[in-house]
Amino acid sequence: MYQAASQQSPSGQDAELHRNAFNAAFSELGLTWFWDTATHHRLQVNADERERIRIYLETQHAHLLKAYDADFLVNAIHDAKKRRMESMSNAH
C-alpha cells in the first residue's frame, strides 16, 4: 500500500503536534473524542493515519457506524486533521 511521508508515525515533538491536530480536528467536527498521549502512542503501531482513525472508530465508537459510513468519517477526520496541521504550522 502507498504511504505518504506525512502518514508515517511521528515521534517526539512531532507526535505531540500530530496528537494536538487530531484533537483539534475532533473538536472541529463536533466529536467528543480525545487522544491522550498513551492512546495516540498505542495507535501509532499502524503507520497509516487513516487506519489509526478507523481502528479507533471501530473499537471505541462503533455505534457511529450505525449512522455513518466508516470511510466518510475517516476521511472527514483525516481532512480536518490535515487542515489543523497546516494551521498549526503556519502559526509558527
PDB file of N, CA, C and O in Angstrom:
ATOM      1  N   MET A   1       0.837  -1.166   0.000  1.00  0.00           N
ATOM      2  CA  MET A   1       0.000   0.000   0.000  1.00  0.00           C
ATOM      3  C   MET A   1       0.884   1.232   0.000  1.00  0.00           C
ATOM      4  O   MET A   1       1.907   1.260   0.685  1.00  0.00           O
ATOM      5  N   TYR A   2       0.506   2.248  -0.756  1.00  0.00           N
ATOM      6  CA  TYR A   2       1.249   3.505  -0.829  1.00  0.00           C
ATOM      7  C   TYR A   2       1.090   4.257   0.479  1.00  0.00           C
ATOM      8  O   TYR A   2       0.002   4.312   1.051  1.00  0.00           O
ATOM      9  N   GLN A   3       2.170   4.826   0.936  1.00  0.00           N
ATOM     10  CA  GLN A   3       2.144   5.572   2.180  1.00  0.00           C
ATOM     11  C   GLN A   3       2.928   6.863   2.020  1.00  0.00           C
ATOM     12  O   GLN A   3       4.140   6.832   1.804  1.00  0.00           O
ATOM     13  N   ALA A   4       2.253   7.986   2.123  1.00  0.00           N
ATOM     14  CA  ALA A   4       2.923   9.279   2.006  1.00  0.00           C
ATOM     15  C   ALA A   4       3.763   9.526   3.239  1.00  0.00           C
ATOM     16  O   ALA A   4       3.475   8.998   4.314  1.00  0.00           O
ATOM     17  N   ALA A   5       4.798  10.324   3.085  1.00  0.00           N
ATOM     18  CA  ALA A   5       5.682  10.627   4.210  1.00  0.00           C
ATOM     19  C   ALA A   5       4.911  11.224   5.372  1.00  0.00           C
ATOM     20  O   ALA A   5       5.257  10.972   6.526  1.00  0.00           O
ATOM     21  N   SER A   6       3.871  12.013   5.099  1.00  0.00           N
ATOM     22  CA  SER A   6       3.111  12.643   6.169  1.00  0.00           C
ATOM     23  C   SER A   6       2.283  11.641   6.947  1.00  0.00           C
ATOM     24  O   SER A   6       1.736  11.979   7.997  1.00  0.00           O
ATOM     25  N   GLN A   7       2.178  10.413   6.454  1.00  0.00           N
ATOM     26  CA  GLN A   7       1.394   9.417   7.149  1.00  0.00           C
ATOM     27  C   GLN A   7       2.261   8.448   7.942  1.00  0.00           C
ATOM     28  O   GLN A   7       1.737   7.513   8.547  1.00  0.00           O
ATOM     29  N   GLN A   8       3.548   8.647   7.950  1.00  0.00           N
ATOM     30  CA  GLN A   8       4.402   7.802   8.748  1.00  0.00           C
ATOM     31  C   GLN A   8       4.272   8.216  10.200  1.00  0.00           C
ATOM     32  O   GLN A   8       3.965   9.371  10.494  1.00  0.00           O
ATOM     33  N   SER A   9       4.504   7.278  11.113  1.00  0.00           N
ATOM     34  CA  SER A   9       4.367   7.561  12.531  1.00  0.00           C
ATOM     35  C   SER A   9       5.338   8.633  12.972  1.00  0.00           C
ATOM     36  O   SER A   9       6.548   8.471  12.811  1.00  0.00           O
ATOM     37  N   PRO A  10       4.835   9.731  13.528  1.00  0.00           N
ATOM     38  CA  PRO A  10       5.719  10.770  14.033  1.00  0.00           C
ATOM     39  C   PRO A  10       6.286  10.373  15.388  1.00  0.00           C
ATOM     40  O   PRO A  10       5.757   9.479  16.047  1.00  0.00           O
ATOM     41  N   SER A  11       7.347  11.027  15.799  1.00  0.00           N
ATOM     42  CA  SER A  11       7.911  10.738  17.104  1.00  0.00           C
ATOM     43  C   SER A  11       8.276  12.042  17.796  1.00  0.00           C
ATOM     44  O   SER A  11       8.447  13.068  17.138  1.00  0.00           O
ATOM     45  N   GLY A  12       8.395  12.011  19.107  1.00  0.00           N
ATOM     46  CA  GLY A  12       8.806  13.178  19.877  1.00  0.00           C
ATOM     47  C   GLY A  12       7.855  14.338  19.768  1.00  0.00           C
ATOM     48  O   GLY A  12       6.642  14.176  19.896  1.00  0.00           O
ATOM     49  N   GLN A  13       8.417  15.534  19.525  1.00  0.00           N
ATOM     50  CA  GLN A  13       7.596  16.738  19.425  1.00  0.00           C
ATOM     51  C   GLN A  13       6.635  16.675  18.255  1.00  0.00           C
ATOM     52  O   GLN A  13       5.528  17.209  18.326  1.00  0.00           O
ATOM     53  N   ASP A  14       7.054  16.022  17.176  1.00  0.00           N
ATOM     54  CA  ASP A  14       6.156  15.871  16.028  1.00  0.00           C
ATOM     55  C   ASP A  14       4.924  15.055  16.419  1.00  0.00           C
ATOM     56  O   ASP A  14       3.813  15.360  15.988  1.00  0.00           O
ATOM     57  N   ALA A  15       5.121  14.027  17.226  1.00  0.00           N
ATOM     58  CA  ALA A  15       3.995  13.201  17.670  1.00  0.00           C
ATOM     59  C   ALA A  15       3.002  14.042  18.457  1.00  0.00           C
ATOM     60  O   ALA A  15       1.790  13.893  18.298  1.00  0.00           O
ATOM     61  N   GLU A  16       3.513  14.921  19.301  1.00  0.00           N
ATOM     62  CA  GLU A  16       2.642  15.782  20.099  1.00  0.00           C
ATOM     63  C   GLU A  16       1.887  16.764  19.204  1.00  0.00           C
ATOM     64  O   GLU A  16       0.709  17.034  19.438  1.00  0.00           O
ATOM     65  N   LEU A  17       2.544  17.289  18.200  1.00  0.00           N
ATOM     66  CA  LEU A  17       1.888  18.180  17.244  1.00  0.00           C
ATOM     67  C   LEU A  17       0.766  17.443  16.515  1.00  0.00           C
ATOM     68  O   LEU A  17      -0.333  17.976  16.362  1.00  0.00           O
ATOM     69  N   HIS A  18       1.040  16.222  16.068  1.00  0.00           N
ATOM     70  CA  HIS A  18       0.029  15.420  15.380  1.00  0.00           C
ATOM     71  C   HIS A  18      -1.136  15.096  16.310  1.00  0.00           C
ATOM     72  O   HIS A  18      -2.296  15.179  15.908  1.00  0.00           O
ATOM     73  N   ARG A  19      -0.830  14.729  17.543  1.00  0.00           N
ATOM     74  CA  ARG A  19      -1.885  14.398  18.519  1.00  0.00           C
ATOM     75  C   ARG A  19      -2.768  15.620  18.749  1.00  0.00           C
ATOM     76  O   ARG A  19      -3.994  15.505  18.769  1.00  0.00           O
ATOM     77  N   ASN A  20      -2.155  16.788  18.921  1.00  0.00           N
ATOM     78  CA  ASN A  20      -2.939  18.014  19.113  1.00  0.00           C
ATOM     79  C   ASN A  20      -3.783  18.343  17.891  1.00  0.00           C
ATOM     80  O   ASN A  20      -4.907  18.825  18.024  1.00  0.00           O
ATOM     81  N   ALA A  21      -3.249  18.086  16.703  1.00  0.00           N
ATOM     82  CA  ALA A  21      -4.012  18.329  15.467  1.00  0.00           C
ATOM     83  C   ALA A  21      -5.207  17.380  15.375  1.00  0.00           C
ATOM     84  O   ALA A  21      -6.295  17.781  14.964  1.00  0.00           O
ATOM     85  N   PHE A  22      -4.997  16.124  15.759  1.00  0.00           N
ATOM     86  CA  PHE A  22      -6.130  15.188  15.782  1.00  0.00           C
ATOM     87  C   PHE A  22      -7.195  15.674  16.755  1.00  0.00           C
ATOM     88  O   PHE A  22      -8.378  15.698  16.414  1.00  0.00           O
ATOM     89  N   ASN A  23      -6.792  16.060  17.958  1.00  0.00           N
ATOM     90  CA  ASN A  23      -7.771  16.516  18.949  1.00  0.00           C
ATOM     91  C   ASN A  23      -8.497  17.766  18.480  1.00  0.00           C
ATOM     92  O   ASN A  23      -9.696  17.907  18.724  1.00  0.00           O
ATOM     93  N   ALA A  24      -7.802  18.671  17.815  1.00  0.00           N
ATOM     94  CA  ALA A  24      -8.441  19.868  17.259  1.00  0.00           C
ATOM     95  C   ALA A  24      -9.426  19.485  16.157  1.00  0.00           C
ATOM     96  O   ALA A  24     -10.499  20.078  16.042  1.00  0.00           O
ATOM     97  N   ALA A  25      -9.057  18.493  15.349  1.00  0.00           N
ATOM     98  CA  ALA A  25      -9.945  18.023  14.278  1.00  0.00           C
ATOM     99  C   ALA A  25     -11.213  17.399  14.868  1.00  0.00           C
ATOM    100  O   ALA A  25     -12.316  17.637  14.375  1.00  0.00           O
ATOM    101  N   PHE A  26     -11.050  16.609  15.915  1.00  0.00           N
ATOM    102  CA  PHE A  26     -12.222  16.007  16.563  1.00  0.00           C
ATOM    103  C   PHE A  26     -13.170  17.100  17.055  1.00  0.00           C
ATOM    104  O   PHE A  26     -14.384  17.017  16.866  1.00  0.00           O
ATOM    105  N   SER A  27     -12.606  18.111  17.679  1.00  0.00           N
ATOM    106  CA  SER A  27     -13.409  19.213  18.193  1.00  0.00           C
ATOM    107  C   SER A  27     -14.103  19.965  17.053  1.00  0.00           C
ATOM    108  O   SER A  27     -15.284  20.298  17.147  1.00  0.00           O
ATOM    109  N   GLU A  28     -13.359  20.225  15.983  1.00  0.00           N
ATOM    110  CA  GLU A  28     -13.922  20.919  14.815  1.00  0.00           C
ATOM    111  C   GLU A  28     -15.135  20.186  14.272  1.00  0.00           C
ATOM    112  O   GLU A  28     -16.099  20.812  13.831  1.00  0.00           O
ATOM    113  N   LEU A  29     -15.089  18.873  14.303  1.00  0.00           N
ATOM    114  CA  LEU A  29     -16.173  18.058  13.750  1.00  0.00           C
ATOM    115  C   LEU A  29     -17.270  17.747  14.763  1.00  0.00           C
ATOM    116  O   LEU A  29     -18.225  17.033  14.456  1.00  0.00           O
ATOM    117  N   GLY A  30     -17.129  18.284  15.965  1.00  0.00           N
ATOM    118  CA  GLY A  30     -18.160  18.068  16.980  1.00  0.00           C
ATOM    119  C   GLY A  30     -18.072  16.717  17.670  1.00  0.00           C
ATOM    120  O   GLY A  30     -19.023  16.279  18.319  1.00  0.00           O
ATOM    121  N   LEU A  31     -16.930  16.059  17.529  1.00  0.00           N
ATOM    122  CA  LEU A  31     -16.733  14.764  18.193  1.00  0.00           C
ATOM    123  C   LEU A  31     -16.165  15.013  19.587  1.00  0.00           C
ATOM    124  O   LEU A  31     -15.348  15.914  19.774  1.00  0.00           O
ATOM    125  N   THR A  32     -16.586  14.232  20.548  1.00  0.00           N
ATOM    126  CA  THR A  32     -16.093  14.385  21.915  1.00  0.00           C
ATOM    127  C   THR A  32     -14.873  13.508  22.164  1.00  0.00           C
ATOM    128  O   THR A  32     -14.528  13.240  23.314  1.00  0.00           O
ATOM    129  N   TRP A  33     -14.227  13.067  21.112  1.00  0.00           N
ATOM    130  CA  TRP A  33     -13.045  12.223  21.228  1.00  0.00           C
ATOM    131  C   TRP A  33     -11.873  13.052  21.742  1.00  0.00           C
ATOM    132  O   TRP A  33     -11.784  14.255  21.497  1.00  0.00           O
ATOM    133  N   PHE A  34     -10.974  12.377  22.461  1.00  0.00           N
ATOM    134  CA  PHE A  34      -9.730  12.999  22.889  1.00  0.00           C
ATOM    135  C   PHE A  34      -8.668  11.919  22.944  1.00  0.00           C
ATOM    136  O   PHE A  34      -8.823  10.913  23.637  1.00  0.00           O
ATOM    137  N   TRP A  35      -7.592  12.135  22.209  1.00  0.00           N
ATOM    138  CA  TRP A  35      -6.479  11.194  22.249  1.00  0.00           C
ATOM    139  C   TRP A  35      -5.433  11.719  23.216  1.00  0.00           C
ATOM    140  O   TRP A  35      -4.773  12.723  22.949  1.00  0.00           O
ATOM    141  N   ASP A  36      -5.286  11.025  24.355  1.00  0.00           N
ATOM    142  CA  ASP A  36      -4.192  11.368  25.250  1.00  0.00           C
ATOM    143  C   ASP A  36      -2.913  10.769  24.671  1.00  0.00           C
ATOM    144  O   ASP A  36      -2.952  10.075  23.655  1.00  0.00           O
ATOM    145  N   THR A  37      -1.801  11.034  25.306  1.00  0.00           N
ATOM    146  CA  THR A  37      -0.509  10.572  24.786  1.00  0.00           C
ATOM    147  C   THR A  37      -0.468   9.055  24.654  1.00  0.00           C
ATOM    148  O   THR A  37       0.034   8.532  23.659  1.00  0.00           O
ATOM    149  N   ALA A  38      -0.990   8.348  25.644  1.00  0.00           N
ATOM    150  CA  ALA A  38      -0.963   6.878  25.616  1.00  0.00           C
ATOM    151  C   ALA A  38      -1.806   6.322  24.471  1.00  0.00           C
ATOM    152  O   ALA A  38      -1.390   5.390  23.784  1.00  0.00           O
ATOM    153  N   THR A  39      -2.981   6.893  24.269  1.00  0.00           N
ATOM    154  CA  THR A  39      -3.852   6.433  23.180  1.00  0.00           C
ATOM    155  C   THR A  39      -3.186   6.677  21.835  1.00  0.00           C
ATOM    156  O   THR A  39      -3.155   5.792  20.980  1.00  0.00           O
ATOM    157  N   HIS A  40      -2.657   7.873  21.651  1.00  0.00           N
ATOM    158  CA  HIS A  40      -2.007   8.203  20.382  1.00  0.00           C
ATOM    159  C   HIS A  40      -0.810   7.287  20.139  1.00  0.00           C
ATOM    160  O   HIS A  40      -0.609   6.797  19.028  1.00  0.00           O
ATOM    161  N   HIS A  41      -0.030   7.065  21.172  1.00  0.00           N
ATOM    162  CA  HIS A  41       1.137   6.187  21.050  1.00  0.00           C
ATOM    163  C   HIS A  41       0.715   4.760  20.682  1.00  0.00           C
ATOM    164  O   HIS A  41       1.328   4.132  19.819  1.00  0.00           O
ATOM    165  N   ARG A  42      -0.319   4.260  21.328  1.00  0.00           N
ATOM    166  CA  ARG A  42      -0.812   2.903  21.050  1.00  0.00           C
ATOM    167  C   ARG A  42      -1.290   2.782  19.599  1.00  0.00           C
ATOM    168  O   ARG A  42      -1.066   1.756  18.957  1.00  0.00           O
ATOM    169  N   LEU A  43      -1.937   3.806  19.089  1.00  0.00           N
ATOM    170  CA  LEU A  43      -2.449   3.768  17.719  1.00  0.00           C
ATOM    171  C   LEU A  43      -1.341   3.877  16.679  1.00  0.00           C
ATOM    172  O   LEU A  43      -1.530   3.477  15.530  1.00  0.00           O
ATOM    173  N   GLN A  44      -0.194   4.411  17.067  1.00  0.00           N
ATOM    174  CA  GLN A  44       0.919   4.578  16.129  1.00  0.00           C
ATOM    175  C   GLN A  44       1.557   3.260  15.719  1.00  0.00           C
ATOM    176  O   GLN A  44       2.453   3.250  14.874  1.00  0.00           O
ATOM    177  N   VAL A  45       1.120   2.164  16.291  1.00  0.00           N
ATOM    178  CA  VAL A  45       1.603   0.854  15.834  1.00  0.00           C
ATOM    179  C   VAL A  45       1.339   0.716  14.344  1.00  0.00           C
ATOM    180  O   VAL A  45       2.109   0.087  13.618  1.00  0.00           O
ATOM    181  N   ASN A  46       0.234   1.317  13.896  1.00  0.00           N
ATOM    182  CA  ASN A  46      -0.087   1.340  12.478  1.00  0.00           C
ATOM    183  C   ASN A  46       0.383   2.673  11.910  1.00  0.00           C
ATOM    184  O   ASN A  46      -0.047   3.727  12.377  1.00  0.00           O
ATOM    185  N   ALA A  47       1.259   2.643  10.910  1.00  0.00           N
ATOM    186  CA  ALA A  47       1.842   3.864  10.348  1.00  0.00           C
ATOM    187  C   ALA A  47       0.848   4.694   9.542  1.00  0.00           C
ATOM    188  O   ALA A  47       1.067   5.892   9.357  1.00  0.00           O
ATOM    189  N   ASP A  48      -0.223   4.101   9.063  1.00  0.00           N
ATOM    190  CA  ASP A  48      -1.192   4.801   8.231  1.00  0.00           C
ATOM    191  C   ASP A  48      -2.198   5.561   9.103  1.00  0.00           C
ATOM    192  O   ASP A  48      -2.943   4.955   9.873  1.00  0.00           O
ATOM    193  N   GLU A  49      -2.212   6.885   8.977  1.00  0.00           N
ATOM    194  CA  GLU A  49      -3.105   7.700   9.806  1.00  0.00           C
ATOM    195  C   GLU A  49      -4.567   7.323   9.632  1.00  0.00           C
ATOM    196  O   GLU A  49      -5.309   7.252  10.612  1.00  0.00           O
ATOM    197  N   ARG A  50      -4.987   7.083   8.410  1.00  0.00           N
ATOM    198  CA  ARG A  50      -6.388   6.730   8.177  1.00  0.00           C
ATOM    199  C   ARG A  50      -6.737   5.415   8.875  1.00  0.00           C
ATOM    200  O   ARG A  50      -7.839   5.256   9.400  1.00  0.00           O
ATOM    201  N   GLU A  51      -5.811   4.498   8.875  1.00  0.00           N
ATOM    202  CA  GLU A  51      -6.061   3.216   9.545  1.00  0.00           C
ATOM    203  C   GLU A  51      -6.133   3.405  11.058  1.00  0.00           C
ATOM    204  O   GLU A  51      -6.925   2.744  11.729  1.00  0.00           O
ATOM    205  N   ARG A  52      -5.317   4.298  11.592  1.00  0.00           N
ATOM    206  CA  ARG A  52      -5.382   4.603  13.033  1.00  0.00           C
ATOM    207  C   ARG A  52      -6.763   5.121  13.398  1.00  0.00           C
ATOM    208  O   ARG A  52      -7.350   4.696  14.393  1.00  0.00           O
ATOM    209  N   ILE A  53      -7.279   6.038  12.594  1.00  0.00           N
ATOM    210  CA  ILE A  53      -8.613   6.596  12.838  1.00  0.00           C
ATOM    211  C   ILE A  53      -9.651   5.489  12.759  1.00  0.00           C
ATOM    212  O   ILE A  53     -10.535   5.400  13.611  1.00  0.00           O
ATOM    213  N   ARG A  54      -9.547   4.651  11.742  1.00  0.00           N
ATOM    214  CA  ARG A  54     -10.506   3.557  11.556  1.00  0.00           C
ATOM    215  C   ARG A  54     -10.487   2.600  12.751  1.00  0.00           C
ATOM    216  O   ARG A  54     -11.542   2.194  13.239  1.00  0.00           O
ATOM    217  N   ILE A  55      -9.312   2.248  13.210  1.00  0.00           N
ATOM    218  CA  ILE A  55      -9.196   1.332  14.354  1.00  0.00           C
ATOM    219  C   ILE A  55      -9.858   1.943  15.584  1.00  0.00           C
ATOM    220  O   ILE A  55     -10.619   1.275  16.283  1.00  0.00           O
ATOM    221  N   TYR A  56      -9.568   3.209  15.841  1.00  0.00           N
ATOM    222  CA  TYR A  56     -10.161   3.885  16.999  1.00  0.00           C
ATOM    223  C   TYR A  56     -11.679   3.949  16.848  1.00  0.00           C
ATOM    224  O   TYR A  56     -12.410   3.676  17.800  1.00  0.00           O
ATOM    225  N   LEU A  57     -12.145   4.302  15.674  1.00  0.00           N
ATOM    226  CA  LEU A  57     -13.579   4.364  15.407  1.00  0.00           C
ATOM    227  C   LEU A  57     -14.241   3.018  15.665  1.00  0.00           C
ATOM    228  O   LEU A  57     -15.252   2.940  16.362  1.00  0.00           O
ATOM    229  N   GLU A  58     -13.670   1.965  15.104  1.00  0.00           N
ATOM    230  CA  GLU A  58     -14.280   0.638  15.213  1.00  0.00           C
ATOM    231  C   GLU A  58     -14.205   0.057  16.623  1.00  0.00           C
ATOM    232  O   GLU A  58     -15.083  -0.709  17.021  1.00  0.00           O
ATOM    233  N   THR A  59     -13.167   0.411  17.382  1.00  0.00           N
ATOM    234  CA  THR A  59     -13.021  -0.172  18.716  1.00  0.00           C
ATOM    235  C   THR A  59     -13.612   0.682  19.830  1.00  0.00           C
ATOM    236  O   THR A  59     -14.014   0.149  20.864  1.00  0.00           O
ATOM    237  N   GLN A  60     -13.673   1.996  19.640  1.00  0.00           N
ATOM    238  CA  GLN A  60     -14.128   2.882  20.711  1.00  0.00           C
ATOM    239  C   GLN A  60     -15.475   3.568  20.432  1.00  0.00           C
ATOM    240  O   GLN A  60     -16.161   3.989  21.363  1.00  0.00           O
ATOM    241  N   HIS A  61     -15.844   3.676  19.171  1.00  0.00           N
ATOM    242  CA  HIS A  61     -17.063   4.407  18.820  1.00  0.00           C
ATOM    243  C   HIS A  61     -17.835   3.695  17.704  1.00  0.00           C
ATOM    244  O   HIS A  61     -18.352   4.334  16.787  1.00  0.00           O
ATOM    245  N   ALA A  62     -17.902   2.396  17.795  1.00  0.00           N
ATOM    246  CA  ALA A  62     -18.560   1.599  16.753  1.00  0.00           C
ATOM    247  C   ALA A  62     -20.023   1.990  16.562  1.00  0.00           C
ATOM    248  O   ALA A  62     -20.578   1.784  15.483  1.00  0.00           O
ATOM    249  N   HIS A  63     -20.651   2.546  17.587  1.00  0.00           N
ATOM    250  CA  HIS A  63     -22.052   2.961  17.471  1.00  0.00           C
ATOM    251  C   HIS A  63     -22.250   3.991  16.351  1.00  0.00           C
ATOM    252  O   HIS A  63     -23.333   4.071  15.772  1.00  0.00           O
ATOM    253  N   LEU A  64     -21.214   4.776  16.045  1.00  0.00           N
ATOM    254  CA  LEU A  64     -21.326   5.758  14.969  1.00  0.00           C
ATOM    255  C   LEU A  64     -21.478   5.105  13.601  1.00  0.00           C
ATOM    256  O   LEU A  64     -21.997   5.716  12.666  1.00  0.00           O
ATOM    257  N   LEU A  65     -21.023   3.862  13.492  1.00  0.00           N
ATOM    258  CA  LEU A  65     -21.095   3.165  12.210  1.00  0.00           C
ATOM    259  C   LEU A  65     -22.523   2.751  11.858  1.00  0.00           C
ATOM    260  O   LEU A  65     -22.785   2.320  10.735  1.00  0.00           O
ATOM    261  N   LYS A  66     -23.429   2.877  12.796  1.00  0.00           N
ATOM    262  CA  LYS A  66     -24.848   2.619  12.505  1.00  0.00           C
ATOM    263  C   LYS A  66     -25.459   3.776  11.720  1.00  0.00           C
ATOM    264  O   LYS A  66     -26.439   3.600  10.995  1.00  0.00           O
ATOM    265  N   ALA A  67     -24.866   4.963  11.872  1.00  0.00           N
ATOM    266  CA  ALA A  67     -25.405   6.148  11.211  1.00  0.00           C
ATOM    267  C   ALA A  67     -24.512   6.676  10.094  1.00  0.00           C
ATOM    268  O   ALA A  67     -24.992   7.353   9.185  1.00  0.00           O
ATOM    269  N   TYR A  68     -23.212   6.369  10.156  1.00  0.00           N
ATOM    270  CA  TYR A  68     -22.260   6.924   9.190  1.00  0.00           C
ATOM    271  C   TYR A  68     -21.418   5.825   8.562  1.00  0.00           C
ATOM    272  O   TYR A  68     -21.115   4.810   9.188  1.00  0.00           O
ATOM    273  N   ASP A  69     -21.054   6.052   7.324  1.00  0.00           N
ATOM    274  CA  ASP A  69     -20.131   5.170   6.628  1.00  0.00           C
ATOM    275  C   ASP A  69     -18.733   5.380   7.209  1.00  0.00           C
ATOM    276  O   ASP A  69     -18.317   6.520   7.419  1.00  0.00           O
ATOM    277  N   ALA A  70     -18.011   4.298   7.469  1.00  0.00           N
ATOM    278  CA  ALA A  70     -16.673   4.386   8.063  1.00  0.00           C
ATOM    279  C   ALA A  70     -15.740   5.243   7.206  1.00  0.00           C
ATOM    280  O   ALA A  70     -15.015   6.084   7.736  1.00  0.00           O
ATOM    281  N   ASP A  71     -15.751   5.039   5.899  1.00  0.00           N
ATOM    282  CA  ASP A  71     -14.862   5.811   5.027  1.00  0.00           C
ATOM    283  C   ASP A  71     -15.178   7.307   5.095  1.00  0.00           C
ATOM    284  O   ASP A  71     -14.270   8.137   5.085  1.00  0.00           O
ATOM    285  N   PHE A  72     -16.461   7.645   5.163  1.00  0.00           N
ATOM    286  CA  PHE A  72     -16.860   9.047   5.279  1.00  0.00           C
ATOM    287  C   PHE A  72     -16.269   9.669   6.541  1.00  0.00           C
ATOM    288  O   PHE A  72     -15.680  10.749   6.486  1.00  0.00           O
ATOM    289  N   LEU A  73     -16.426   8.991   7.675  1.00  0.00           N
ATOM    290  CA  LEU A  73     -15.900   9.513   8.937  1.00  0.00           C
ATOM    291  C   LEU A  73     -14.385   9.593   8.936  1.00  0.00           C
ATOM    292  O   LEU A  73     -13.811  10.599   9.352  1.00  0.00           O
ATOM    293  N   VAL A  74     -13.740   8.540   8.473  1.00  0.00           N
ATOM    294  CA  VAL A  74     -12.276   8.513   8.438  1.00  0.00           C
ATOM    295  C   VAL A  74     -11.749   9.656   7.578  1.00  0.00           C
ATOM    296  O   VAL A  74     -10.827  10.367   7.977  1.00  0.00           O
ATOM    297  N   ASN A  75     -12.336   9.828   6.402  1.00  0.00           N
ATOM    298  CA  ASN A  75     -11.878  10.894   5.503  1.00  0.00           C
ATOM    299  C   ASN A  75     -12.155  12.285   6.075  1.00  0.00           C
ATOM    300  O   ASN A  75     -11.317  13.178   5.956  1.00  0.00           O
ATOM    301  N   ALA A  76     -13.319  12.474   6.691  1.00  0.00           N
ATOM    302  CA  ALA A  76     -13.644  13.777   7.285  1.00  0.00           C
ATOM    303  C   ALA A  76     -12.661  14.122   8.396  1.00  0.00           C
ATOM    304  O   ALA A  76     -12.190  15.256   8.484  1.00  0.00           O
ATOM    305  N   ILE A  77     -12.352  13.151   9.238  1.00  0.00           N
ATOM    306  CA  ILE A  77     -11.412  13.381  10.333  1.00  0.00           C
ATOM    307  C   ILE A  77     -10.013  13.632   9.792  1.00  0.00           C
ATOM    308  O   ILE A  77      -9.325  14.550  10.239  1.00  0.00           O
ATOM    309  N   HIS A  78      -9.595  12.825   8.841  1.00  0.00           N
ATOM    310  CA  HIS A  78      -8.251  12.975   8.281  1.00  0.00           C
ATOM    311  C   HIS A  78      -8.093  14.333   7.595  1.00  0.00           C
ATOM    312  O   HIS A  78      -7.065  14.991   7.753  1.00  0.00           O
ATOM    313  N   ASP A  79      -9.096  14.749   6.843  1.00  0.00           N
ATOM    314  CA  ASP A  79      -9.038  16.048   6.166  1.00  0.00           C
ATOM    315  C   ASP A  79      -8.997  17.190   7.180  1.00  0.00           C
ATOM    316  O   ASP A  79      -8.240  18.145   7.005  1.00  0.00           O
ATOM    317  N   ALA A  80      -9.801  17.100   8.231  1.00  0.00           N
ATOM    318  CA  ALA A  80      -9.791  18.131   9.274  1.00  0.00           C
ATOM    319  C   ALA A  80      -8.444  18.156   9.982  1.00  0.00           C
ATOM    320  O   ALA A  80      -7.941  19.231  10.311  1.00  0.00           O
ATOM    321  N   LYS A  81      -7.855  16.995  10.220  1.00  0.00           N
ATOM    322  CA  LYS A  81      -6.549  16.922  10.870  1.00  0.00           C
ATOM    323  C   LYS A  81      -5.491  17.587   9.992  1.00  0.00           C
ATOM    324  O   LYS A  81      -4.637  18.314  10.498  1.00  0.00           O
ATOM    325  N   LYS A  82      -5.540  17.345   8.683  1.00  0.00           N
ATOM    326  CA  LYS A  82      -4.581  17.982   7.768  1.00  0.00           C
ATOM    327  C   LYS A  82      -4.731  19.498   7.800  1.00  0.00           C
ATOM    328  O   LYS A  82      -3.729  20.214   7.801  1.00  0.00           O
ATOM    329  N   ARG A  83      -5.964  19.999   7.826  1.00  0.00           N
ATOM    330  CA  ARG A  83      -6.195  21.446   7.908  1.00  0.00           C
ATOM    331  C   ARG A  83      -5.614  22.001   9.202  1.00  0.00           C
ATOM    332  O   ARG A  83      -4.992  23.064   9.201  1.00  0.00           O
ATOM    333  N   ARG A  84      -5.813  21.296  10.288  1.00  0.00           N
ATOM    334  CA  ARG A  84      -5.300  21.737  11.588  1.00  0.00           C
ATOM    335  C   ARG A  84      -3.772  21.735  11.609  1.00  0.00           C
ATOM    336  O   ARG A  84      -3.153  22.640  12.170  1.00  0.00           O
ATOM    337  N   MET A  85      -3.170  20.724  11.000  1.00  0.00           N
ATOM    338  CA  MET A  85      -1.700  20.669  10.921  1.00  0.00           C
ATOM    339  C   MET A  85      -1.174  21.875  10.141  1.00  0.00           C
ATOM    340  O   MET A  85      -0.205  22.511  10.555  1.00  0.00           O
ATOM    341  N   GLU A  86      -1.815  22.188   9.011  1.00  0.00           N
ATOM    342  CA  GLU A  86      -1.402  23.336   8.206  1.00  0.00           C
ATOM    343  C   GLU A  86      -1.554  24.628   9.000  1.00  0.00           C
ATOM    344  O   GLU A  86      -0.683  25.496   8.965  1.00  0.00           O
ATOM    345  N   SER A  87      -2.665  24.745   9.713  1.00  0.00           N
ATOM    346  CA  SER A  87      -2.906  25.932  10.520  1.00  0.00           C
ATOM    347  C   SER A  87      -1.874  26.071  11.625  1.00  0.00           C
ATOM    348  O   SER A  87      -1.378  27.170  11.874  1.00  0.00           O
ATOM    349  N   MET A  88      -1.545  24.976  12.286  1.00  0.00           N
ATOM    350  CA  MET A  88      -0.550  24.990  13.353  1.00  0.00           C
ATOM    351  C   MET A  88       0.837  25.300  12.809  1.00  0.00           C
ATOM    352  O   MET A  88       1.614  26.015  13.442  1.00  0.00           O
ATOM    353  N   SER A  89       1.142  24.765  11.644  1.00  0.00           N
ATOM    354  CA  SER A  89       2.455  25.009  11.029  1.00  0.00           C
ATOM    355  C   SER A  89       2.596  26.460  10.605  1.00  0.00           C
ATOM    356  O   SER A  89       3.671  27.044  10.747  1.00  0.00           O
ATOM    357  N   ASN A  90       1.526  27.051  10.086  1.00  0.00           N
ATOM    358  CA  ASN A  90       1.562  28.443   9.651  1.00  0.00           C
ATOM    359  C   ASN A  90       1.614  29.413  10.830  1.00  0.00           C
ATOM    360  O   ASN A  90       2.040  30.556  10.673  1.00  0.00           O
ATOM    361  N   ALA A  91       1.189  28.970  11.991  1.00  0.00           N
ATOM    362  CA  ALA A  91       1.175  29.825  13.172  1.00  0.00           C
ATOM    363  C   ALA A  91       2.575  29.997  13.751  1.00  0.00           C
ATOM    364  O   ALA A  91       2.818  30.921  14.527  1.00  0.00           O
ATOM    365  N   HIS A  92       3.497  29.109  13.377  1.00  0.00           N
ATOM    366  CA  HIS A  92       4.858  29.188  13.933  1.00  0.00           C
ATOM    367  C   HIS A  92       5.792  29.934  13.033  1.00  0.00           C
ATOM    368  O   HIS A  92       6.970  30.087  13.357  1.00  0.00           O
TER     369      HIS A  92
END
